[in-house]
Amino acid sequence: MHLNATGLSVLVLEGAEHAVPTVASLLGDGASVTVRAPSVCTALQDLAQRGHLRWTRDEVDEGSFDLVVRHLARPVARESAGATTGRVTLVGAGPGDPGLVTVAGRAAIETADVVVADRLAPWEALAWAPAHAEVVDVSKIPFGRSTSQDEINRILVDHATAGRHVVRLKGGDSYVFGRGFEEVQACAAAGIATTVIPGVTSSVAAPELAGVPVTHRGLVQGFTVISGHVPPGHPDSTIDYAALARSGTTLVVLMGVRTLPAITEALLDAGLDGGTPCALVADASLAGQRSLRTTLAKAASDAATAGIGAPAVAVIGHVAALEP
Ligand code: SAH
């Protein structure tokens, strides 16, 4: 049964992961949701932080809500029904707005027995999962709590081995700094069939949503996407910044908020003009999307002043100064 909760104020007395599909569905209807629970899973924390719902530990007056949701059933994991063959579908879920999940991605979620999701995947999309589906939250918050990749691989393989359809929901595209291929390899090693559904990558979508095309005829003939996770000069960095500075392509930096000062300095040292236009886009496609336009020389200080935080993309190149 689907209850249309449009415009209702709803109190949900459950904060664990199995409440996420219900909460997502209520939010999708346009309900105003309050979660009252001593603790909530990271998915609900995320939604609260982004202002989609209110989370409180305090007593609330249940009578002041249109609807109170309690005793949400925990999903019962489906066991293999003999002929059922478990499989894993990697779904690139785009930069955050559930509207940017592909039609094929949505169809996969609708047939999932288990959804294994990251922090950057749109939680609202979990409302599309069948009622029996189990949600596993393997959020990786930068430099904080994380579930190791081996553990994620094990979760995928174990559920698929038990005959379930496992949807691995990942932010952006699974193969762009998403460790998607590691998961495909782990499944292959365990004899599990995988399907990959490409996603809208933030490396193109975030600039685009801030009005910046990564290429533009007559201006630039290519774009280069790098990870800024390790700064230039770090023993693990394999990027030739001098070559990047000479490349003549738009440069798109992912995971580069913390390392932006070092990256811009390396490009300046390599001779890239300090006046080269630069755009920064945070939380692209989400309600809190923010962007600013600056120059290579001023990017790091302007980002700090504006309080640009992860997830954010930096775009360096003449396209960052284009206006419609
Ligand atoms: N596979 C993802 C990238 C994963 S790495 C993709 O294809 O988009 C995580 C980085 O992606 C973040 O540090 C940030 O640089 C970028 N990112 C992801 N979602 C974003 C968003 N909504 N807005 C801005 N940047 C985003």
Residues whose N, C-alpha, C, O or C-beta is under 5 A from the ligand:
A	BS01	SAH	P95 G96 G171 G172 D173 S174 V176 F177 G178 V200 T201 S202 S203 A206 V253 L254 M255 G256 V281 A282 D283 A284 P311 A312 V313
